[in-house]
Amino acid sequence: MPYIDWDHTWEIGIESIDNQHKMLVNLINKLYENIVFKPEISKDELLYTFQELYDYARYHFETEEAFIKAHAYPKLELHKKSHQTFVKKLDELYQKFEGENQENLKELVLSIFNFLKNWLFSHIITLDKEIEVYLKEVSTETPVEVNLYKLYGFLSKNESLEKLDQLIKRGEAKTISFILFDIDDFYLINLRYGFDVGDLVLEDFAKHLYKNLKEDQLWLAKFEGDRFGILLTDEQNFLKTFSTIKKVFQVTENYQFTLIKNQKVEIIRFNISLGLVVYPKHGNDPKDLLIKAEIAVKKAKEEGKNRWVMFSEEDYVEIKKLDRIKNLLDEALEKELVFPFVQPIFSAKTQKVIGGEVLLRVFCEEEKRFISAGEFIKFALKSNYLDRLEEVMFKKFKDYLKFYKFKNYMIFINRSITSFEKFERLIYEMEQWIDLVQKFKVKLVLEVTEASLIDFIDLVFFIKEKAKQNNILLAIDDFGAGHASFGYLLKFKPDFIKIDGDFVKASFHSEDNLKVLKGIIRLARDLKIKTIAEFVENKEIMDMLVRAKVDYLQGYYLAKPMSIEDFVKSYLTK
């Protein structure tokens, strides 16, 4: 699990630099994972990873400085100074790292992660964001691109869109194909040979394309970085298009750049990933077609690179869906349209409410309804929204004026630990929860996902000790979701286990699953651990669970999640 989750708000709109920032984050995460999750890793292996981070940081700084110098950025020297400070600090850390004993390495490395994260965050948000503002006012064409435009007739991005628009409006061609491709892992060439060599490779490769692909009704384009485009008209039922794509891959396969370095000859070769969109099959708006071509390239890379993919509407629908979710969450955070809902939890014996689980809901003003987390949770996790949403939700929950009504009832709060950063956030939140427990005498239950228990066992045990010291109960959530380990259950000894809802449903349809379910319940009872079954969706499932002697029940058949006010009014008002 990563130490730093990439946040899309860190992007500055320059693809090559944004990708390098992401690579820096990946390398910091790689170093973190090596030290935390590989206790047997040698000092030499750690030093190698640290060196990899150091080398890539220097490469990135050289690339970024060359880029902004080419665009006459007025704060170049300030940028250089910031980079030099960082490199100097890395030098110091490397020397300290090199001289440390193996047994003390973990403590040393963990102490420097905050420096790496804080520097990267502050540098991107302050200095690099200023580059974005500046470049919006000037041309971002590099000298290589200007040369290709003038000498070889390559179209720029804007010119290719204008050409596509002209071809569509003329109506002379039944089919117009728009091909977009870029070089796989081109940053590795820059990293190994330097930024200047990378520029030479791009220019030479473009000339190679021009020499081998030039024909009537075909236009070559050079976009930013290592991205190229091809426009062509096709009256042969896609035969010309498919033939051109095949030829592009052959031309790339046959290409090599010869570099003489230190009196040695080195050969540079690479592969490409390509996306295809077609007019009118995929639309008639040039900008929309470009977006769809970008989606196709992304899909080609996701499928393994060195291949081509034709755009599909299914991918577009998924992208539009994600964009809608992003807009929904942005609006929810801006207007604080994030609310705590509570789903009641019932005693299997008495059918009385013993408490409830706090769940996150977002209100959509356009649709005038509350959106459940199931509709956005994957995107929120991947795009670093979840922590901010939960922060707003728990603030509203904590500030609820009638909290005294929860006295002697259990409040279940679900938390997953997917990074060291989230572990730190959880420790901070627990301090606030401790105040609630002491002030209102509520019974707080912290739910930790089963995956968190396995991936971050040391951190979870630290949380367990802090919870026990402050009368906070603990539960393992999603038990039986696929990671189940009775060994971890014996080590952790929680107060509750929440049996995964899908496993509960499977037990209703499978005798073997039911036997395992009963075995879990019996084991938990022997260990004095209470059991809670989720997804109780009908009376038949409830009766099965009662016969299996589960302790508590939670599900839509008994009660749906509701606003905190409705929960208090329906179940806690005496």
PEZIRA-V796287 format. One record per residue. RES is the residue in one letter. D_LAST is the distance of its C-alpha to the last C-alpha in Angstrom with 1 decimal. Layout:
RES,D_LAST / RES,D_LAST
This chain:
M,45.5 / P,46.7 / Y,46.5 / I,46.8 / D,45.4 / W,47.7 / D,46.2 / H,47.8 / T,47.5 / W,50.2 / E,52.8 / I,55.6 / G,57.0 / I,60.1 / E,59.8 / S,62.2 / I,60.6 / D,57.1 / N,58.1 / Q,59.7 / H,56.5 / K,54.6 / M,57.3 / L,56.9 / V,53.2 / N,54.0 / L,56.6 / I,54.1 / N,51.6 / K,54.5 / L,55.3 / Y,51.7 / E,51.3 / N,54.6 / I,53.7 / V,50.0 / F,50.4 / K,54.0 / P,54.3 / E,57.8 / I,59.1 / S,62.3 / K,63.0 / D,65.7 / E,63.2 / L,60.8 / L,63.8 / Y,64.8 / T,61.3 / F,61.4 / Q,64.9 / E,63.8 / L,61.1 / Y,63.7 / D,66.3 / Y,64.0 / A,62.7 / R,66.3 / Y,67.2 / H,64.2 / F,65.3 / E,68.9 / T,67.7 / E,65.4 / E,68.1 / A,70.7 / F,68.6 / I,67.7 / K,71.3 / A,72.6 / H,70.5 / A,71.7 / Y,68.2 / P,68.7 / K,66.3 / L,68.0 / E,69.0 / L,65.6 / H,64.3 / K,67.1 / K,66.2 / S,62.6 / H,63.8 / Q,66.3 / T,63.7 / F,61.6 / V,64.6 / K,65.7 / K,62.3 / L,62.4 / D,65.8 / E,64.5 / L,61.6 / Y,64.0 / Q,66.4 / K,63.6 / F,62.2 / E,65.8 / G,66.3 / E,63.0 / N,62.8 / Q,61.2 / E,58.5 / N,57.4 / L,57.5 / K,53.8 / E,52.7 / L,55.3 / V,54.5 / L,50.7 / S,51.6 / I,53.7 / F,51.2 / N,49.3 / F,52.7 / L,53.6 / K,50.3 / N,50.2 / W,53.8 / L,53.6 / F,50.5 / S,52.0 / H,55.4 / I,54.3 / I,51.8 / T,54.3 / L,58.0 / D,57.8 / K,55.6 / E,58.4 / I,60.8 / E,58.8 / V,58.9 / Y,62.7 / L,63.6 / K,62.0 / E,64.9 / V,67.7 / S,69.1 / T,67.8 / E,70.9 / T,72.5 / P,76.3 / V,76.3 / E,74.7 / V,77.0 / N,80.0 / L,78.9 / Y,78.3 / K,81.7 / L,84.0 / Y,82.6 / G,80.9 / F,77.3 / L,74.7 / S,71.9 / K,68.3 / N,68.6 / E,72.0 / S,71.0 / L,68.2 / E,70.7 / K,73.2 / L,70.6 / D,69.8 / Q,73.5 / L,74.1 / I,71.2 / K,72.4 / R,76.0 / G,74.9 / E,78.0 / A,76.1 / K,74.1 / T,72.3 / I,71.6 / S,70.2 / F,68.4 / I,68.5 / L,66.7 / F,67.1 / D,66.9 / I,68.2 / D,66.0 / D,65.1 / F,67.6 / Y,66.1 / L,67.7 / I,71.1 / N,70.3 / L,68.9 / R,72.0 / Y,74.8 / G,73.5 / F,72.5 / D,76.1 / V,76.9 / G,73.8 / D,75.1 / L,78.5 / V,77.0 / L,75.0 / E,78.1 / D,80.4 / F,78.0 / A,77.8 / K,81.6 / H,81.5 / L,79.2 / Y,81.4 / K,84.5 / N,83.2 / L,80.9 / K,82.9 / E,83.6 / D,83.6 / Q,80.3 / L,78.4 / W,77.0 / L,75.8 / A,73.1 / K,72.1 / F,68.5 / E,66.9 / G,67.3 / D,68.6 / R,67.5 / F,70.1 / G,70.1 / I,72.5 / L,72.9 / L,75.1 / T,75.9 / D,76.2 / E,78.0 / Q,78.3 / N,74.9 / F,73.4 / L,76.5 / K,77.4 / T,73.9 / F,73.6 / S,77.1 / T,76.3 / I,73.2 / K,75.2 / K,77.9 / V,75.4 / F,74.3 / Q,78.0 / V,79.0 / T,76.2 / E,77.1 / N,80.8 / Y,80.0 / Q,80.5 / F,80.8 / T,83.5 / L,82.8 / I,85.4 / K,83.6 / N,85.4 / Q,88.4 / K,86.3 / V,85.6 / E,82.0 / I,80.8 / I,77.5 / R,76.0 / F,72.6 / N,70.6 / I,68.7 / S,65.6 / L,66.1 / G,64.0 / L,65.4 / V,64.4 / V,66.5 / Y,67.1 / P,66.3 / K,64.3 / H,61.7 / G,61.8 / N,64.2 / D,62.7 / P,64.4 / K,61.5 / D,59.1 / L,61.7 / L,62.0 / I,58.2 / K,58.5 / A,61.5 / E,59.5 / I,56.8 / A,59.6 / V,61.0 / K,57.6 / K,57.3 / A,60.8 / K,59.9 / E,56.7 / E,58.7 / G,61.1 / K,63.4 / N,67.1 / R,66.4 / W,65.8 / V,63.0 / M,63.0 / F,60.0 / S,57.6 / E,55.1 / E,52.4 / D,52.7 / Y,52.6 / V,49.5 / E,47.8 / I,49.0 / K,47.8 / K,44.4 / L,44.2 / D,45.4 / R,42.7 / I,40.0 / K,41.7 / N,41.6 / L,37.9 / L,37.0 / D,39.3 / E,37.7 / A,34.2 / L,35.2 / E,37.1 / K,34.4 / E,31.4 / L,30.2 / V,28.4 / F,24.7 / P,22.2 / F,20.5 / V,18.2 / Q,18.9 / P,16.2 / I,17.7 / F,17.1 / S,18.2 / A,21.3 / K,20.9 / T,17.4 / Q,16.8 / K,13.4 / V,12.8 / I,14.0 / G,14.5 / G,16.8 / E,20.3 / V,21.2 / L,23.9 / L,26.4 / R,26.9 / V,29.7 / F,29.8 / C,33.2 / E,34.1 / E,37.1 / E,35.3 / K,32.1 / R,29.9 / F,28.1 / I,30.4 / S,29.3 / A,30.9 / G,33.0 / E,35.1 / F,36.2 / I,35.5 / K,39.1 / F,40.6 / A,38.1 / L,39.0 / K,42.7 / S,43.0 / N,40.9 / Y,38.1 / L,35.2 / D,35.0 / R,35.0 / L,32.3 / E,30.0 / E,30.7 / V,29.5 / M,26.4 / F,25.3 / K,26.1 / K,23.7 / F,21.0 / K,21.8 / D,21.8 / Y,18.3 / L,17.0 / K,13.3 / F,14.3 / Y,12.5 / K,9.3 / F,11.5 / K,12.1 / N,13.2 / Y,13.1 / M,16.5 / I,18.1 / F,21.4 / I,24.1 / N,27.4 / R,30.7 / S,34.3 / I,37.3 / T,40.3 / S,42.3 / F,42.8 / E,41.7 / K,38.3 / F,38.1 / E,38.7 / R,36.0 / L,33.5 / I,34.5 / Y,33.9 / E,30.4 / M,29.5 / E,30.2 / Q,27.5 / W,25.0 / I,25.9 / D,24.9 / L,21.3 / V,21.0 / Q,22.3 / K,20.5 / F,16.9 / K,17.3 / V,16.5 / K,18.4 / L,20.9 / V,23.1 / L,26.3 / E,27.8 / V,31.6 / T,33.6 / E,36.1 / A,39.0 / S,38.1 / L,38.2 / I,41.7 / D,43.2 / F,41.9 / I,41.6 / D,42.7 / L,40.4 / V,37.4 / F,38.2 / F,38.3 / I,34.7 / K,33.7 / E,35.1 / K,33.4 / A,30.0 / K,30.4 / Q,31.5 / N,28.3 / N,25.7 / I,25.4 / L,25.3 / L,27.8 / A,28.1 / I,31.2 / D,30.5 / D,32.6 / F,34.0 / G,36.8 / A,37.5 / G,41.2 / H,41.4 / A,39.9 / S,41.6 / F,40.7 / G,42.8 / Y,40.5 / L,37.5 / L,39.2 / K,40.1 / F,36.8 / K,34.5 / P,31.2 / D,27.8 / F,27.1 / I,29.3 / K,28.2 / I,30.7 / D,32.3 / G,31.3 / D,34.9 / F,35.7 / V,32.9 / K,34.3 / A,37.8 / S,36.9 / F,36.0 / H,39.5 / S,41.5 / E,41.9 / D,43.2 / N,40.2 / L,38.0 / K,40.0 / V,39.5 / L,35.8 / K,35.6 / G,37.9 / I,35.6 / I,32.6 / R,34.7 / L,36.2 / A,32.8 / R,31.6 / D,34.9 / L,34.4 / K,30.8 / I,29.5 / K,26.4 / T,27.0 / I,25.2 / A,26.8 / E,26.8 / F,27.8 / V,26.3 / E,27.7 / N,28.0 / K,27.3 / E,30.7 / I,30.0 / M,26.6 / D,28.3 / M,31.1 / L,28.8 / V,27.0 / R,30.5 / A,31.6 / K,28.7 / V,27.2 / D,24.0 / Y,21.8 / L,22.1 / Q,22.0 / G,23.5 / Y,23.7 / Y,23.6 / L,20.0 / A,18.8 / K,20.9 / P,20.5 / M,18.6 / S,18.2 / I,15.9 / E,14.3 / D,13.8 / F,12.5 / V,9.7 / K,9.0 / S,9.5 / Y,8.2 / L,6.2 / T,3.8 / K,0.0
